[in-house]
Amino acid sequence: MSSSSSGPSPVSTATGQFRKEVDEALHAFVDRQAPGLLAISEDLRPMITALSALLSGGKRLRPAFCFWGWRAAGGLDGPEIAAAAASLELLQASALVHDDVMDASDTRRGQPSVHRRFEALHAERGWRGPADTFGEGAAILLGDLLLAWSGEMFETSGLSEERRARGRGVYDVMRTEVMCGQYLDMLESTRAGGTVESALRVVDFKSAKYTIERPLHLGASLAGGSEELTAALRAYGRPLGMAFQLRDDVLGVFGDPSQTGKPAGDDLREGKRTVLVALTLERATPDQAATVDRLLGDPELSGLGVADLREIITGTGGLAACEEMIVRFAAEAREALAAAPVTGEAREALTELAVAATARSF
């Protein structure tokens, strides 16, 4: 990867410019949709407000990987690929809204989660019935709307029917995989005896494929990429996606709230049975394992409880083992990329994105 002390590299500039185009495409799409909602009822305005707040954050990694999959297969810049790739942000927003309901999360990207936002609206207006039930129902419906809109934005991106037909199957598989991965994640959190292997399966289907492998595959398919290229991007994307999610799991326990947008230790309160937790339990003494089982998933877990769990995760070697796993997956991705039949520009961009996805600090 080349670098220069005088400023960002050309591929960094291209990625940054594409992110701007994705943001513009997203806001333009929502602006086009808003009058239709308000024509149904002015009461739907809070839906638009909640959606706009949610879409204002995010790293736009999925569109970026889609774009560089497209470029790796010879696709050219243009508003059409920006709109098609931006539709992945609507799919991601849908998944986040539903995920927060299932995890009873209070915040997302440093703001109240969507169900909490509607719960507060219910309380402020003095409406009848339980505020939390209303908030959850409204969030589920907004998540469903976003899922529908992701398909609509893809289909109206301006790409030709021939290109969209090539990508449609990938899009469908991606949506199926993330829903199945979410179910497996819920299942993992509700039953005892989870293993590192079962936790890795959740990572693979809930995050790794969905965040990196499938967006790359989608971009390459839209541009008419060969099977050889698709296989090479898969060999790079899957291990990088695994490393990305493992890093995310570490940040969910040890991350700085100002960087993660969620309270410190929130994953511990939500009881997430991550690979990090599984690695810890593999190495824990009976007393340590009993403490983890007692504290993990306690929604009222105090700062002291978070500190106790962090100490066990670190002291058992669970954190070190997870970091080693991140390094191995990232190295596998780099090796695959080195052998991939892609242009120098795409190789450099995908190298930079690999660093951005895995080298996030606490």
Buried (B, 14 or more C-beta within 10 A) or exposed (E): EEEEEEEEBEBBEBBEEBBEBBBBBBBBBBEEBBEEBBEEEEEBEBBBEBBBBBBEBBEBBBBBBBBBBBBBBBBEBBBBBBBBBBBBBBBBBBBBBBBBBBBBBBBBBEBBBBBBBBBEBBEEEEEEEEBBEBBBBBBBEBBEBBBEBBBEBBBBBEBEEEBBEBBBEBBEBBBEBBBEBBBBBBEBBEEEEBBBEBBBBBBBBBBBBBBBBBBBBBBBBBBBBEEEBBBBBBBBBBBBBBBBBBBBBBBBBBBEEEEBBBBBBBBBBBBBBBBBBBBBBBBBEEEBBEBBEEBBBBEEBEEEBBEBBBEBBBBBBBBEBBBEBBEEBBEBBBEBBEEBEBEEBBBBBBBBBBEBBBEBEE
